[in-house]
Amino acid sequence: MKVRTSIAVDKRLLETVDKLSDKGDRSGFVEAALRFYIVQFVGHEQNAKDLEIINRRADDLNEEALDVLDYQVAL
């Protein structure tokens, strides 16, 4: 469901949107830009959470990796 809204933006930014938008579809362009930004933002948040977990468990993970190396056969 689409909802009509109104926002205020810098005039030069809107001119750029108009130049870049396909066939003057300003709304479509802004919607696509917002979707892209949100996907990127959520992805960065998830990556930060994942990195925090990895860093918190780094010592255990490194110890496990060293243990696995003991099982490797020399070539």
Summary of the structure (lengths in Angstrom):
residues: 75
radius of gyration: 23.7
end to end distance: 61.7
largest distance: 67.3
contacts: 122
relative contact order: 0.05
helix: 75%
strand: 0%
